[in-house]
């Protein structure tokens, strides 16, 4: 039988950071620049295309299985985003919302969760008020500099390149769920 599993990033996570992350009950995410690389592609016919990282998707399913609610708040409206969130089982999708702090406050009222128990992950100025409102603000290294200055944590991975999965591993570690989440994949 294997001992306790640890993310290689765990050495960079301070006790204070893990303590703050241990109380998270809701993770709210931006899409473009967080769940995708921030690029929007258009076909010759005008169809919109974006890529979602499959590692992020499994990480989100793992934190939901651990009891953390996941919500997505995005300034754009996209059928691709709607399909991806439906595929992941994410029920709280708020599209076309530039007022992300207001959208987050609406979720707080609906779900009766205190701001201190919320992690918000975004990369640009429309995300900044929500990052500052949430108890645990998270961004990515390719995010806007002012957002990075106000976030509690900046992932090592860029948006669309596993940054969401990194946050998921951090939350699973902080909540002592990482081993239980990973061990089924190691069974003979």
C-alpha positions in Angstrom: 0.0 0.0 0.0 1.2 3.5 -0.9 1.8 6.3 1.7 0.3 9.7 1.4 0.4 11.2 -2.0 1.7 14.7 -2.5 1.5 17.1 -5.4 5.0 18.3 -6.5 3.6 21.8 -6.0 2.8 21.2 -2.4 6.2 22.3 -1.2 5.4 25.8 -2.6 2.1 25.9 -0.7 2.5 27.6 2.6 0.6 26.6 5.7 -1.3 29.9 5.6 -2.3 29.3 2.0 -3.5 25.8 2.8 -5.4 27.0 5.8 -7.2 29.6 3.8 -8.0 27.0 1.0 -9.3 24.4 3.5 -12.5 26.4 4.1 -13.5 26.8 0.5 -17.1 25.6 -0.3 -17.5 27.3 -3.7 -15.1 27.7 -6.6 -16.1 30.3 -9.2 -14.2 30.4 -12.4 -13.8 32.7 -15.4 -13.7 30.9 -18.8 -11.5 32.8 -21.3 -7.9 32.9 -20.0 -8.7 30.5 -17.1 -10.5 27.4 -18.5 -9.2 28.2 -22.0 -5.9 29.8 -23.1 -7.8 33.1 -23.7 -7.7 32.9 -27.4 -10.9 32.7 -29.5 -10.7 31.1 -32.9 -13.2 31.7 -35.7 -13.7 29.5 -38.7 -14.1 30.9 -42.2 -17.9 30.4 -41.7 -17.7 32.5 -38.5 -18.0 29.6 -36.1 -16.4 30.2 -32.7 -13.9 27.7 -31.4 -12.1 27.4 -28.1 -10.1 24.7 -26.4 -10.6 23.4 -22.9 -7.9 21.5 -21.0 -9.1 18.0 -20.2 -6.9 17.9 -17.0 -8.9 20.9 -15.7 -12.2 19.0 -16.3 -11.2 16.0 -14.3 -9.9 18.2 -11.5 -13.3 20.0 -11.4 -15.1 16.6 -11.2 -12.8 15.6 -8.3 -13.5 18.7 -6.2 -17.2 18.4 -6.9 -17.0 14.8 -5.7 -15.3 16.2 -2.5 -18.3 18.5 -1.9 -17.1 21.8 -3.4 -19.6 23.6 -5.5 -18.3 24.9 -8.9 -19.7 27.9 -10.7 -18.6 29.6 -13.9 -19.0 33.3 -14.4 -18.1 34.6 -17.9 -18.4 37.9 -19.7 -19.1 36.2 -23.0 -22.0 34.0 -24.0 -21.0 30.9 -25.9 -22.8 27.6 -26.7 -19.4 25.9 -26.5 -19.0 27.0 -22.9 -22.6 25.9 -22.1 -21.9 22.4 -23.6 -18.6 22.0 -21.7 -20.1 23.0 -18.4 -23.1 20.6 -19.0 -20.6 17.8 -19.9 -18.8 18.5 -16.6 -22.0 18.6 -14.5 -21.5 22.2 -13.6 -25.0 23.6 -12.8 -24.1 27.2 -11.9 -23.3 28.9 -15.3 -23.6 32.7 -15.6 -22.8 33.9 -19.1 -22.8 37.4 -20.5 -21.8 38.8 -17.1 -19.2 41.6 -17.1 -20.3 42.4 -13.5 -18.6 39.4 -12.0 -18.6 40.6 -8.4 -22.4 41.2 -8.6 -22.9 37.7 -10.2 -20.8 36.2 -7.4 -22.8 38.1 -4.8 -26.0 36.6 -6.4 -24.5 33.1 -6.0 -23.7 33.9 -2.3 -27.3 34.9 -1.7 -28.7 31.9 -3.5 -26.3 29.3 -2.0 -26.0 30.9 1.5 -22.2 30.7 1.4 -20.0 33.3 3.1 -17.5 35.2 0.9 -14.7 33.8 3.0 -15.6 30.3 1.7 -15.4 31.2 -1.9 -12.4 30.9 -4.3 -12.6 33.0 -7.4 -10.2 32.4 -10.3 -9.9 35.0 -13.0 -7.2 36.7 -15.2 -8.3 40.2 -16.2 -9.7 43.5 -14.9 -13.4 42.4 -15.1 -12.4 39.6 -12.6 -10.6 41.9 -10.2 -13.6 42.9 -8.1 -14.7 39.3 -7.7 -11.1 38.2 -6.8 -11.0 41.0 -4.1 -14.5 40.0 -2.8 -13.8 36.3 -2.5 -12.0 34.9 0.5 -9.5 33.2 -1.8 -8.5 35.0 -5.0 -6.6 33.0 -7.6 -5.1 34.0 -10.9 -2.6 32.7 -13.5 0.9 33.9 -14.5 -0.4 35.0 -17.9 -3.1 37.1 -16.3 -3.0 40.9 -16.1 -0.4 42.3 -13.8 -2.8 44.2 -11.5 -4.9 41.0 -11.0 -1.8 39.1 -10.0 -1.0 41.8 -7.4 -4.4 41.3 -5.7 -4.7 37.5 -5.9 -3.9 35.3 -2.9 -2.4 32.7 -5.2 -1.0 32.7 -8.7 -0.8 29.2 -10.3 2.4 28.1 -11.9 0.4 26.8 -15.0 -1.0 29.3 -17.5 -4.7 29.6 -18.1 -5.9 26.8 -20.3 -2.8 24.8 -19.5 -3.8 23.1 -16.3 -4.1 26.1 -14.0 -7.6 25.0 -12.9 -6.3 21.5 -12.1 -3.5 23.1 -10.0 -6.2 24.9 -8.0 -8.2 21.7 -7.7 -5.2 19.8 -6.3 -4.5 22.7 -3.9 -8.1 22.5 -2.6 -8.0 18.7 -2.4 -4.8 18.9 -0.5 -6.0 21.6 1.9 -9.2 19.6 2.6 -7.3 16.3 3.1 -9.1 14.8 0.0 -6.2 14.3 -2.4 -5.3 10.7 -1.3 -8.9 9.6 -1.5 -9.3 11.2 -4.9 -6.1 9.6 -6.4 -5.9 6.2 -4.7 -8.6 4.5 -6.9 -6.4 5.1 -9.9 -3.5 3.3 -8.2 -5.4 0.1 -7.3 -4.2 -3.1 -8.9 
